[in-house]
Amino acid sequence: MTLTRLGRILLITAAAIITVTARALCISPVKPPETLTYKVMFKWGLIHKNAGSATLRLQSAPHGELKAVLTASSAPWADRIYKLRDTLVSYIDPATMQPRLYERIAHEDGKYSHDIVTFERRGNTVSGHAIKQRRKKPGQPMSVRETDLLSTGTTVDMVSAFYYLRSLDFNTITPGSETEVWIFSGSKKERLRFKYIGKEQLKINDSLRPSYHVSFTFTTDGSKKSSDDIDTWLSEEKPHVPLKLQGSLPVGKIQCFLEQSGD
């Protein structure tokens, strides 16, 4: 896991529990406007350094949709190693909290990428059409590739999952439960398998917060692991805001902490 995972850690976590149980009902979707800000820390032994930041914003959009936007950036010292400026956007149907369109614009280590995925649902089948644009260096020509994606069951993007998750009734979820969900991101389909650990008291900002603890992994091609395991803690009180997220690096850990929430 590298700094390219800053936004990914925040959003993959959300998808981990969107289908935790058939008894989990959508009872109170998150209402716009809302802004959540996270600080991203690098921890290795006694070293605990700010590695970047991420912000999630939810607002109303035309035609009755919701527009959710994630922006993520590396800290100035980290820019010298791997500069990251990412924006992810999802247009969501508020009645189902399912995405219609997903877009990612990324500036990472001098490279530019732009992904667009459109979703179409017919019964339990979900199809996606992905357009993936890449430019390795400034001034070089842009490469374009189109891919069709297909899945059965709950399928989300990296942003809409965050909001779908938070409308669930966690009182119906049994600790130790495991399940899977599909995610379309760029031209790739990933299978996410997670385990709901249970309720915990999380120490954050010198206070204890009741929280739900979830750990998970995700794979491509059926069984090939596509990321390190990630743990997250969400507030027990509604609307279940993610308080802390943690993932391993080859050396040390990346930890994300909720810094501010509001309209």
C-alpha positions as CSV (number, residue, x, y, z in Angstrom):
1,M,0.0,0.0,0.0
2,T,1.4,3.4,-1.1
3,L,0.2,7.0,-0.9
4,T,-2.1,6.2,-3.9
5,R,-4.2,4.4,-1.3
6,L,-5.1,7.5,0.7
7,G,-8.6,7.9,-0.8
8,R,-8.9,4.2,-1.5
9,I,-8.5,3.3,2.2
10,L,-11.3,5.7,3.2
11,L,-13.8,4.4,0.6
12,I,-13.1,0.7,0.3
13,T,-13.7,0.5,4.0
14,A,-17.3,1.7,3.5
15,A,-18.1,-1.0,1.0
16,A,-16.9,-3.6,3.4
17,I,-20.2,-3.8,5.2
18,I,-22.9,-2.7,2.8
19,T,-24.3,-6.2,2.5
20,V,-23.4,-7.6,5.9
21,T,-26.7,-9.2,6.3
22,A,-30.0,-9.5,4.5
23,R,-31.7,-8.2,7.7
24,A,-29.7,-4.9,7.6
25,L,-32.3,-2.3,6.3
26,C,-31.8,1.2,4.9
27,I,-33.5,3.2,7.6
28,S,-32.1,6.7,7.5
29,P,-30.0,7.8,4.5
30,V,-27.4,10.5,5.1
31,K,-28.8,13.9,4.3
32,P,-26.9,16.6,2.4
33,P,-25.1,18.9,2.9
34,E,-22.3,17.1,4.8
35,T,-18.5,17.5,5.0
36,L,-16.1,15.0,6.6
37,T,-12.4,15.8,6.9
38,Y,-9.7,13.3,7.7
39,K,-6.0,13.5,8.5
40,V,-3.8,10.7,7.2
41,M,-0.9,9.7,9.4
42,F,2.2,7.6,8.8
43,K,3.2,5.5,11.8
44,W,6.4,3.6,12.2
45,G,7.7,2.9,15.7
46,L,8.1,6.3,17.4
47,I,7.5,8.1,14.1
48,H,4.0,9.5,13.7
49,K,3.9,12.0,10.8
50,N,1.1,13.7,8.8
51,A,1.1,12.0,5.4
52,G,-1.9,13.8,3.8
53,S,-5.6,14.7,4.1
54,A,-8.9,13.6,2.6
55,T,-12.3,15.3,2.5
56,L,-15.7,13.9,1.7
57,R,-18.6,16.2,0.7
58,L,-22.2,15.3,0.0
59,Q,-24.6,17.7,-1.7
60,S,-27.8,17.8,-3.7
61,A,-27.6,17.5,-7.5
62,P,-30.0,18.2,-10.4
63,H,-32.8,15.6,-11.1
64,G,-33.1,14.7,-7.5
65,E,-29.8,12.9,-7.2
66,L,-27.0,13.2,-4.6
67,K,-23.5,14.2,-5.6
68,A,-20.7,12.8,-3.4
69,V,-17.1,14.0,-3.8
70,L,-13.9,12.8,-2.3
71,T,-10.7,14.8,-2.6
72,A,-7.3,13.5,-1.3
73,S,-3.8,15.0,-1.3
74,S,-0.4,14.1,0.1
75,A,1.4,16.4,2.6
76,P,4.2,18.7,1.3
77,W,7.0,16.4,2.7
78,A,5.3,13.4,1.0
79,D,5.0,15.3,-2.3
80,R,8.8,15.0,-2.7
81,I,8.4,11.2,-2.6
82,Y,5.0,10.7,-4.3
83,K,2.8,13.6,-5.1
84,L,-0.9,12.8,-5.0
85,R,-4.0,14.9,-5.9
86,D,-7.1,12.8,-6.4
87,T,-10.8,13.6,-6.9
88,L,-13.6,10.9,-6.9
89,V,-17.2,11.7,-7.8
90,S,-20.4,9.6,-7.6
91,Y,-23.9,10.5,-8.6
92,I,-26.3,8.6,-6.4
93,D,-30.1,7.7,-6.4
94,P,-31.2,8.8,-2.9
95,A,-34.0,6.3,-2.9
96,T,-31.6,3.3,-3.1
97,M,-28.2,4.9,-2.4
98,Q,-26.9,3.1,-5.5
99,P,-24.7,4.9,-8.1
100,R,-25.6,5.9,-11.6
101,L,-22.2,7.4,-12.5
102,Y,-18.7,7.3,-11.1
103,E,-15.7,9.4,-12.0
104,R,-12.1,9.6,-10.8
105,I,-9.6,12.2,-11.8
106,A,-6.1,11.5,-10.5
107,H,-2.7,13.3,-10.6
108,E,-0.2,10.9,-9.1
109,D,3.6,11.0,-9.3
110,G,3.5,13.0,-12.5
111,K,0.9,10.7,-14.1
112,Y,-2.6,11.7,-15.1
113,S,-5.7,9.3,-15.2
114,H,-9.4,9.9,-15.7
115,D,-11.9,7.1,-15.2
116,I,-15.7,7.2,-15.9
117,V,-18.0,4.3,-15.1
118,T,-21.7,4.2,-15.9
119,F,-24.0,1.7,-14.1
120,E,-27.1,-0.1,-15.4
121,R,-29.3,-2.4,-13.3
122,R,-31.7,-5.1,-14.5
123,G,-33.0,-7.1,-11.6
124,N,-30.1,-8.6,-9.7
125,T,-27.6,-8.1,-12.6
126,V,-25.4,-5.0,-12.8
127,S,-23.5,-3.9,-15.9
128,G,-20.9,-1.2,-16.1
129,H,-19.2,0.6,-19.0
130,A,-15.8,2.0,-18.1
131,I,-13.7,4.5,-20.0
132,K,-10.1,4.6,-18.8
133,Q,-7.8,7.4,-19.9
134,R,-4.1,7.5,-19.0
135,R,-1.1,9.8,-19.6
136,K,2.2,8.7,-18.2
137,K,4.0,12.0,-18.5
138,P,3.1,15.7,-19.3
139,G,3.1,16.2,-23.1
140,Q,2.7,12.5,-23.9
141,P,-0.4,11.3,-25.8
142,M,-3.4,10.1,-23.9
143,S,-4.3,6.4,-24.0
144,V,-7.9,5.4,-23.9
145,R,-9.4,2.0,-23.1
146,E,-13.0,0.9,-22.8
147,T,-14.2,-2.1,-20.7
148,D,-17.5,-3.7,-20.0
149,L,-18.1,-5.0,-16.4
150,L,-20.7,-7.4,-15.1
151,S,-21.7,-8.6,-11.7
152,T,-24.6,-10.2,-9.8
153,G,-25.8,-8.7,-6.5
154,T,-24.9,-5.5,-4.6
155,T,-22.4,-3.5,-6.7
156,V,-21.2,0.0,-5.9
157,D,-18.4,2.4,-6.6
158,M,-15.7,3.7,-4.3
159,V,-17.7,6.7,-3.2
160,S,-21.4,5.6,-3.1
161,A,-20.5,2.7,-0.9
162,F,-19.5,5.1,1.9
163,Y,-23.1,6.6,2.1
164,Y,-25.0,3.3,1.5
165,L,-23.2,1.8,4.4
166,R,-24.2,4.5,6.9
167,S,-27.9,4.0,6.3
168,L,-27.8,0.5,7.7
169,D,-29.2,-0.8,11.1
170,F,-26.1,-2.2,12.8
171,N,-28.3,-3.7,15.6
172,T,-29.2,-6.4,13.2
173,I,-25.6,-7.4,12.4
174,T,-24.1,-10.4,14.2
175,P,-20.4,-10.1,15.3
176,G,-18.3,-12.6,13.3
177,S,-20.5,-12.3,10.2
178,E,-18.6,-12.4,6.9
179,T,-19.9,-11.6,3.4
180,E,-18.9,-10.2,0.0
181,V,-19.8,-7.3,-2.3
182,W,-18.7,-6.1,-5.7
183,I,-17.0,-2.8,-6.5
184,F,-16.5,-1.3,-10.0
185,S,-13.5,1.0,-10.0
186,G,-12.0,2.2,-13.3
187,S,-11.9,-0.8,-15.6
188,K,-11.6,-3.3,-12.7
189,K,-14.1,-5.4,-10.8
190,E,-13.1,-6.3,-7.2
191,R,-14.6,-8.7,-4.7
192,L,-14.6,-7.4,-1.2
193,R,-14.8,-9.9,1.7
194,F,-15.2,-8.6,5.2
195,K,-15.6,-9.6,8.8
196,Y,-17.7,-7.6,11.3
197,I,-15.7,-7.8,14.6
198,G,-18.2,-6.1,16.9
199,K,-18.6,-3.1,19.2
200,E,-15.5,-1.5,20.7
201,Q,-14.5,1.5,22.7
202,L,-12.2,3.5,20.5
203,K,-9.8,6.0,22.0
204,I,-9.6,9.1,19.7
205,N,-8.7,12.7,20.5
206,D,-8.2,11.7,24.2
207,S,-11.7,10.4,24.5
208,L,-13.4,7.0,24.2
209,R,-16.0,6.6,21.4
210,P,-18.4,3.6,21.1
211,S,-17.7,2.2,17.7
212,Y,-18.2,-0.7,15.3
213,H,-15.0,-2.5,14.2
214,V,-14.8,-4.1,10.8
215,S,-11.8,-5.8,9.1
216,F,-11.7,-6.9,5.4
217,T,-9.7,-7.9,2.4
218,F,-10.5,-7.5,-1.4
219,T,-9.4,-9.6,-4.4
220,T,-9.5,-9.7,-8.2
221,D,-9.6,-12.6,-10.5
222,G,-11.5,-14.7,-7.9
223,S,-8.7,-15.1,-5.4
224,K,-5.7,-12.8,-6.1
225,K,-5.3,-10.3,-3.3
226,S,-5.4,-6.7,-4.6
227,S,-4.7,-4.8,-1.4
228,D,-3.5,-5.2,2.2
229,D,-6.1,-5.9,4.9
230,I,-7.7,-2.8,6.3
231,D,-9.5,-2.2,9.6
232,T,-12.0,0.5,10.3
233,W,-14.0,1.8,13.3
234,L,-17.3,3.6,12.7
235,S,-19.2,5.6,15.3
236,E,-22.0,3.6,17.0
237,E,-24.3,6.6,16.9
238,K,-26.0,7.5,13.6
239,P,-25.1,8.3,10.9
240,H,-22.1,5.9,11.7
241,V,-19.3,8.2,10.6
242,P,-15.9,6.4,10.1
243,L,-13.7,7.5,13.0
244,K,-10.5,5.7,12.2
245,L,-9.1,3.6,9.4
246,Q,-5.8,1.6,9.4
247,G,-3.8,-0.2,6.7
248,S,-0.3,-1.7,6.7
249,L,2.7,-0.6,4.6
250,P,5.8,-2.6,3.8
251,V,7.3,-0.4,6.6
252,G,4.9,1.0,9.2
253,K,1.2,1.8,8.9
254,I,-1.2,4.4,7.4
255,Q,-3.9,5.6,9.8
256,C,-6.8,7.9,9.0
257,F,-8.5,9.9,11.7
258,L,-11.7,11.9,11.5
259,E,-10.7,15.5,12.1
260,Q,-13.9,17.5,11.5
261,S,-17.5,16.9,10.5
262,G,-20.3,19.3,9.7
263,D,-22.5,20.8,7.0
